[in-house]
């Protein structure tokens, strides 16, 4: 990647701290920073676990973003209704 792509990627990561943390965990597995992964099986098991967590967090953020967009769209479409002054004072009783 060039510096422009790097910057764009890191800017996106700033907006997604949970994903940033998960990527950091995955890189820690690759580097074995904890020193606890002795065998390839242990590293694979840990990597699969972290990738599953990454998938869950991606879906969580996706759902939150979708919800936020739909709420904003709904509010934008219904904005005129909220700001219309009500002229009616209610139903008047008819005299019989």
C-alpha positions, 0 to 999 in steps of 0.5 A: 500500500502507498501512503494515501491508501495507508492513511485512508485505512487508518482513518477508517480504523479510527472510526471503528475502535472495536475493529481496530482492537480486533485487528491488533489481536490478530496481528498479535497472534501472527507475531506471537507477542504473548509468547503463549502460542507454542504449536501451530494448532494453538495459533490456528485455534486462537486465530479462528477464535479472533476471526470469528469475533471480528466477524461478529463485531463487523456485523454488529457495527454494520447493524448499528450503522444501518439502524442509524441511517434508517432513523436519519432517513425516517426523520428526514422524511417526516421532518415536515410533519413534526414542524407543522403547526396544529390548527385544530383545537380538537373536536367540537361537540355538536349541540343537539 
